[in-house]
Amino acid sequence: MKIALALAFSCSLLPGLIIAGTDWPGYGGGPEGLRYSKLKQINTANVSNLQVAWKLDVTDSTVASQTQPIVVGGVVYGLTPTHKVVAIDAITGTLRWKFDAGISGRGANRAVMWWSDGKKERIFAGVQSFLYAIDAKTGKLDEGFGKAGRIDLRENLGRDASKQSVVLTSPGIIYKDLIIMGGRLPEQLPAPPGDIRAYDARTGALKW
């Protein structure tokens, strides 16, 4: 049997188990968001034998985390309660890197997004009104994306961006080289339009 790892993240046991060599590349497991794995190594006959292999406390706030890590290539990518992005070795539990946007996020932030064109590999993370592109290997901001590595979700709405509020509380969907996203808007007027937008995953340019 392959090594099974139960991940304790922000002191909460997250849904699913991380199995060496098996990816969970998107929120809910993948683009379909089914939250289902076809793995059969763990079943009702042996689940009672599981033991915690490692724990890593990344709590940076008294507020509970609302996030579901993703797993790609043996690395766990997730968010702390204040929306710092972390990369963790899925086998050892070692923190590989931590990205701090310099903005203290608050509220729900349910997952990051992973994208690769076979050469570059990026993690996209929403922190308040900004979407950041992070090099998945180094944790450094990829400044070839948007303006110095990020895009402002308040822009391109036909209104004064400084007066808008758009927050990415749930990740978008990666389709080929597009990042397709909505966002959380205020519930009172004035409020920005609830446009669904697609951005180029390489450049950050608005496509539609």
Salt bridges, closest charged atoms under 4 A:
ASP89 OD2 - ARG96 NH2 3.06
ASP117 OD2 - ARG202 NE 3.57
GLU121 OE1 - LYS137 NZ 3.22
ASP142 OD2 - LYS120 NZ 3.94
ASP142 OD2 - ARG122 NE 2.88
ASP152 OD2 - ARG154 NH2 2.91
GLU155 OE2 - LYS147 NZ 3.67
ASP177 OD2 - ARG202 NH1 2.51
